[in-house]
Amino acid sequence: MEKNDKDPDLHDADEHNNDKSMGEEEKGDIIISDANLPDDQDGINKENVDVGNTETDQDKGDNAADKVNSPLGQEEEAPTEIPQTIESLSEELDQLLSSLSLHKEEHKDSTSEEKEGEDGYFQIPQFVGKFLDLFEDKLSKHDSGETKATTWYQDPEEVSSLLEAVDRVSKLMELLLNTKSCLDHHESLINHAGSIQQRAMAFLEDELRVLLEESVIKEPAVVTDDSQQEHHNNDSQDQDQVNVNPEGGDKEIEYPGYSEEVVVMLRKIVEKMKGAGYGCECREAYLVGRRNILLEKLKQDCEFEKVSIDEVQRMSWGELEREIPIWNKTVKNCSSLFFPGELKLAEKIFPEDKGSLFFLITHGLAIQFLGFAEAVAMTKRSTEKLFKILDIYETLRDSFPAMEELFPEELRSELRSEVTSARSRLGETAINIFSDLENSIKSDSSKTPVPGGAVHPLTRYTMNYLKYSCEYKDTLEQVFKSHSKMEEEEESTERAFANQLMRIMDLLDGNMEAKSKLYKDIPLSCIFMMNNGRYIVQKIKGSAEIHEVMGDTWCRKRSSELRTYHKNYQRETWGKLLGFLGHEGLMHNNKIVKPNLKERFKSFNATFDEIHKTQTTWVVNDEQLQSELRVSITAVMIPAYRAFMARFGQYLDPGRQTEKYVKYQPEDIEDLIDQLFEGNTSSSSTATAKRRT
């Protein structure tokens, strides 16, 4: 008999089926519900097995009567039909899928003539359509929120039922699309199953996003050793029944803050979507979700927000000063906490991913971090920016290597190259800032002397700047060694930063010496040099870092220079006064020349008054230097004055003459010396009046 390509011959079926099929021919496509037909039933008319329409015989009026005739002619109630559920149909569907898989294997090597014959056709029973409809109803209920009193993934039975149904639909679609007889005869079923599969995948994709966004435990994130958790997760990998508890109980949860149950649930969803051929959609949902969550976490914990290079370069320094600490904190936290957490999460949920998803989530941020660093380095240079630039440099040096190691090997070289570039820019900027400091010292040619010979503002600024700079001594030594463009010998390169400091100190010393010449009073210029020199030495001795760079030899040399200025001051100021206390010109023929003695006392008093009046306005802020000066003056003046008074005071007539010429007693001189260098213009008269009363 000829074969009908579209309607296979049904001669092998019993007469009852033939009669029934003739009566139903005009009623459209009918699904024959028989999950266990014998093997010789494969040749059934297609129009009786097209599952695109799931209408049953009981839905067709006359053939669905409530009662049937018994053999005795008495009416009896029809037996109650057991309602069909996904669970009750699952076993039958599994058997069908197994048979269809076997059928596919048996006919994959058949000739084209055999494929067109009866024995190449495979019957799809009615219950398949019913299973698909029930599964669609389940999805509809979840979408509509009917079952949301408790979320579906918190119900182990519902998790098992839904995910197993997804598996069965995915396997059914795979077999239908890869079996020629199904492609030829069951197009409507394929379309129906495909539509339901798409809906299921859309549902799982939405649930993946919801789990990612809403299941994070709102507690401080910590990084822990998760080797035991990974072992537990691997043990749970083959279990479909998962109880998801977003609260996580009392267990300590590591970043990104998902409980173990949620992670397993996420992995299950991913597996089902990948198994259905929706791996790309699944990855995209995860990628977008985790990227947004990470950015929100950085904003919440670190106050970090993305800024472009152009925005950085348009910022004022005040704005950048606020942004740089945020950047430092964010990079350090990403290196130690957030990025490792993202990598571990991706490895748990996508075990075969090999770091590509982690790369897509974090690589853009890493590049943005580096862009910020380079943008700061490209802003207009100023000495005040040095310390923030060094902060960024240290963060790149100390935190980025650990971050680099998280990325796949083939991507690390690119990141290292970017880091090297950013560090070079920052290092060169730091070196150029020191060059700018040199130039500012050279160009400071102000002609106004500092009142009272006090420490010059340039000295204060420079020394404080160098002191704070040396808190970054190790970093600056590395910067000068690695990024200096000066051609120096290898030994000199090792001390490049120390050499830079020496140059600055020499420039500062030369500048102060030039400014000391602005004082017409030589003693005051000596006080100025002592003030500035002592300030420099004390700053260096007070900082272990800068003292280590400058060394003891430099400090001893500078202290020796200070002693020279001290001697010069004492000679220029008090040497002249001591000359009035000498014996020359007071004796003639072994007799005291009273007029000369009186004139000597008058000259001494006038000169001392002038010194006191002038030098009480001078300033020596360093208490130790101030004390040293007073002590040295007292040590010279008081013994000499006391001896002069003892030798010649008796030759003045007591009373008015003594009061007129002997203005000060040795104790008065000592008290007035202790008033010097305080910058107080009224100290002289006050002290004298106080003493004379």
Disulfide bonds with the S-S distance in Angstrom:
none
